Amino acid sequence: MGLEPGSGLKQYFGSATADESVFNAMGIKSEGIDILIDHVVNATDKETLRVSVKALDRALRAYRFWIPQWYNATHRVSYWDMYEHPEDIAPYSLGQLDYWWYNAEKAEALKAAGALR
């Protein structure tokens, strides 16, 4: 959608596109939302547009849509034990990389084990 709300709202949130548009991923079909979209599209001045968009935003938020993207049922974590830091780090340290160093021997062991290329 562009920066100015308009007829593209129908593609994202309109009932007519709920079953066919890839943009209406939540598949919303609501007569109330359709009416609010028409108010936004037909706004004749900036104040009417502002009020209409706020009303549409509140109505859409009330649905509490959650659309997972790039879903993966597993979590993968890599742990490479080739970086080290002093045992005692300064209190309130944000973990700057200045405290860390690369251990070439550990990296070679990981490569030999097939964990690194």
VOGU-3710 file (C-alpha; in Angstrom, 3 decimals, decimal comma):
1> mglepgsglk> 0,000/0,000/0,000  1,050/3,558/-0,516  1,555/6,189/2,128  -1,909/7,621/1,494  -4,696/5,145/2,284  -7,050/4,460/-0,577  -8,695/1,749/-2,610  -5,790/-0,622/-1,912  -7,387/-1,148/1,494  -10,093/-3,180/-0,237
11> qyfgsatade> -7,478/-5,613/-1,489  -5,893/-5,981/1,947  -8,984/-5,974/4,165  -12,105/-6,085/1,972  -14,625/-8,928/1,988  -14,624/-9,215/-1,806  -10,966/-10,254/-1,871  -10,920/-12,468/1,221  -10,889/-15,727/-0,721  -8,610/-14,771/-3,600
21> svfnamgiks> -6,154/-12,039/-2,632  -2,747/-12,968/-1,291  -2,760/-9,600/0,481  -5,841/-10,436/2,580  -3,952/-13,231/4,294  -6,224/-13,273/7,310  -9,257/-13,763/5,040  -11,292/-11,084/6,776  -14,906/-10,745/5,687  -16,651/-8,001/7,620
31> egidilidhv> -19,430/-5,702/6,495  -18,314/-3,179/9,122  -14,743/-3,146/7,831  -16,034/-2,748/4,268  -18,088/0,290/5,322  -15,097/1,847/7,089  -12,933/1,279/4,011  -15,570/3,076/1,921  -15,451/5,993/4,372  -11,671/6,172/3,967
41> vnatdketlr> -11,796/5,952/0,162  -14,585/8,553/-0,094  -13,104/11,065/2,368  -13,304/14,570/0,929  -11,001/16,380/3,336  -7,987/15,615/5,499  -9,886/15,626/8,805  -12,488/13,139/7,540  -9,690/10,950/6,204  -7,860/11,064/9,541
51> vsvkaldral> -10,958/10,118/11,550  -11,942/7,371/9,094  -8,475/5,810/9,107  -8,363/5,852/12,913  -11,761/4,140/13,072  -10,637/1,512/10,546  -7,421/0,967/12,484  -9,313/0,440/15,753  -11,728/-1,986/14,102  -8,920/-4,015/12,514
61> rayrfwipqw> -6,944/-4,128/15,755  -10,004/-5,456/17,576  -9,752/-8,629/15,481  -6,250/-9,295/16,889  -5,010/-10,982/13,748  -1,873/-13,005/13,944  -0,450/-14,152/10,643  2,652/-16,314/10,989  5,168/-15,853/8,240  8,012/-18,161/7,381
71> ynathrvsyw> 6,725/-20,674/9,929  9,045/-23,389/11,066  8,027/-25,925/13,701  11,589/-26,265/14,982  14,098/-23,850/16,435  17,686/-24,170/15,359  20,523/-22,875/17,451  24,152/-22,855/16,426  26,795/-22,878/19,065  30,362/-22,386/17,991
81> dmyehpedia> 32,807/-22,784/20,780  35,619/-20,874/19,102  35,113/-17,490/20,723  36,204/-16,677/24,232  36,024/-13,841/26,703  37,579/-13,170/30,085  35,966/-14,992/32,980  35,357/-11,695/34,756  33,752/-9,013/32,602  33,343/-5,469/33,845
91> pyslgqldyw> 30,106/-4,898/35,754  27,312/-3,338/33,677  29,163/-4,297/30,503  27,000/-4,442/27,413  29,173/-7,220/26,001  31,286/-5,199/23,597  33,254/-7,296/21,169  36,474/-5,814/22,570  36,227/-8,407/25,349  36,002/-11,362/22,987
101> wynaekaeal> 38,691/-13,126/20,976  38,932/-15,896/18,411  40,506/-19,200/19,436  42,048/-20,766/16,311  42,618/-24,159/17,986  38,934/-24,520/18,907  37,936/-23,453/15,406  40,153/-26,142/13,861  38,654/-28,753/16,178  35,177/-27,723/15,054
111> kaagalr> 36,227/-27,945/11,403  37,700/-31,399/11,988  34,416/-32,488/13,602  32,488/-31,237/10,556  30,727/-28,398/12,398  32,402/-25,682/10,309  33,543/-25,503/6,756
//
